[in-house]
Amino acid sequence: MRRAIWRLLLRARFVLWQHRRHDRLVIERGLGLPLVVLPGVLNPALFRSSGVVLEALDGGAVPAGATVLDLGTGSGVLAVGAARSARSVVAVDINPAAVRCARINALLNGVEDRVEVRGGDLFAPVAGERFDVVLCNPPFFRGTPRTPFEAALYSTDFAERLSGEL
């Protein structure tokens, strides 16, 4: 019951205040860096989790010169944030729109020489590679996604697959 109420409140918040910034081309500045968010890509400014991780990155969570993997990169906000101190970042997403979006944001923020964006599912695009830091902003809810966009919000087995491959 508590979960259903929470989902209803989140849905109401979205419909009342955030729907204009969802599923359309927008430029966000609320996370401390400019971001283009393409239609079909989760807007990180609409959820608090990206801001929390960016604060940790600014606080030294990524050592200078580290190699970083950003799983489920979405808009690429965490990859761009990590590239401020990392030697190299590989950003991976299964959603083709997110791959395009992350590449645009790496260019926009001047870190395209340190951020490589690849399309694919979890660790498949980086098989055999090793990284110093792995970043991931996982799907928030358990459930079956119906669209590539919903794969950023829902998954039936993301945590199990992630932990099984680390």
C-alpha positions in Angstrom: 0.0 0.0 0.0 2.8 2.4 0.9 4.5 1.7 -2.4 1.3 2.4 -4.3 0.9 5.8 -2.5 4.5 6.7 -3.2 4.1 5.9 -6.9 0.9 8.0 -7.0 2.6 11.0 -5.4 5.6 10.8 -7.8 3.2 10.5 -10.8 1.2 13.6 -9.5 4.5 15.6 -9.1 5.5 14.7 -12.6 2.1 15.5 -14.2 1.8 18.8 -12.3 5.3 20.3 -12.5 7.7 18.3 -14.6 5.9 17.0 -17.7 7.0 20.0 -19.8 10.7 19.0 -19.3 10.1 15.4 -20.2 10.2 13.6 -23.6 11.2 16.7 -25.5 14.5 18.4 -26.4 15.5 20.6 -23.4 18.6 22.3 -22.1 19.1 21.8 -18.4 21.4 23.9 -16.2 20.3 22.9 -12.7 23.0 20.3 -12.1 25.9 22.8 -12.4 26.7 22.0 -16.0 24.8 22.5 -19.2 23.1 19.4 -20.5 21.0 18.7 -23.6 18.4 16.1 -22.9 16.9 14.4 -26.0 13.4 13.0 -26.3 13.4 9.4 -25.0 16.2 10.0 -22.5 15.6 10.3 -18.8 16.1 13.9 -17.7 18.5 13.8 -14.7 17.4 17.3 -13.5 14.0 15.8 -12.7 15.4 13.3 -10.2 17.6 14.0 -7.2 19.9 10.9 -7.6 22.1 12.4 -10.3 22.8 15.6 -8.2 23.8 13.4 -5.2 26.3 11.4 -7.3 27.6 14.6 -8.9 28.3 16.0 -5.5 30.2 12.9 -4.6 32.2 13.2 -7.8 33.1 16.8 -7.0 34.1 15.6 -3.5 36.8 13.4 -4.9 35.0 10.1 -5.4 37.0 9.6 -8.7 40.7 9.8 -8.1 42.7 11.9 -10.6 43.8 9.9 -13.5 41.3 7.0 -12.9 39.6 5.0 -15.6 35.8 5.1 -15.1 32.9 3.0 -16.4 29.4 4.7 -16.3 26.7 2.0 -16.7 23.3 3.2 -18.0 24.7 6.6 -18.7 21.5 8.2 -20.0 22.2 11.8 -20.7 25.9 11.3 -19.8 25.7 13.6 -16.8 27.8 11.3 -14.6 30.3 10.6 -17.3 30.8 14.3 -17.9 31.1 14.8 -14.1 33.6 12.0 -13.8 35.7 13.3 -16.8 36.6 16.4 -14.8 39.2 14.3 -12.9 39.3 10.9 -14.7 41.9 10.0 -17.3 39.2 8.3 -19.3 35.5 7.4 -19.1 33.5 4.8 -21.0 29.8 5.5 -20.9 27.4 2.6 -21.8 23.7 2.7 -22.4 21.2 0.3 -24.2 19.0 3.2 -25.4 20.3 4.6 -28.8 18.8 8.0 -27.9 20.8 8.0 -24.7 24.0 7.1 -26.5 23.5 10.1 -28.9 22.6 12.4 -25.9 25.7 11.4 -23.9 27.9 12.1 -26.9 26.4 15.5 -27.4 26.9 16.4 -23.7 30.5 15.3 -23.7 31.0 17.7 -26.7 29.0 20.4 -25.0 31.1 20.2 -21.9 34.5 19.9 -23.6 35.3 16.4 -22.3 34.9 14.5 -25.6 38.6 13.6 -25.6 38.1 11.7 -22.3 34.5 10.3 -22.7 33.8 7.4 -25.1 30.1 6.4 -25.4 29.1 2.9 -26.4 25.8 1.3 -27.1 24.9 -2.0 -25.4 23.6 -3.8 -22.4 25.5 -3.5 -19.1 29.0 -4.9 -19.4 28.7 -6.4 -22.9 30.3 -3.3 -24.6 33.3 -3.4 -22.3 33.9 -7.2 -22.0 37.4 -7.9 -20.9 38.2 -4.3 -19.9 39.0 -3.2 -16.3 38.1 0.1 -14.6 39.2 1.8 -11.4 35.7 3.2 -10.7 32.2 2.0 -11.8 29.4 4.5 -11.7 25.7 3.5 -12.1 22.5 5.3 -11.5 20.2 2.2 -11.6 16.5 1.9 -12.5 14.4 3.1 -9.6 11.5 0.6 -9.7 11.0 -3.1 -10.1 8.9 -3.8 -13.2 8.9 -4.5 -16.9 9.8 -1.5 -19.1 7.6 -1.1 -22.2 9.8 1.5 -24.0 13.6 2.3 -24.1 12.9 5.3 -22.0 11.2 3.2 -19.3 14.3 1.0 -19.1 15.9 3.9 -17.1 13.1 3.7 -14.6 12.0 0.0 -14.5 13.8 -3.3 -14.4 12.9 -6.8 -13.3 16.5 -8.0 -12.7 19.0 -5.1 -13.0 20.4 -5.4 -9.5 20.9 -9.1 -9.8 22.6 -8.8 -13.2 24.8 -6.0 -12.1 26.0 -7.8 -8.9 26.4 -11.0 -10.8 28.9 -9.5 -13.3 30.9 -7.3 -10.9 
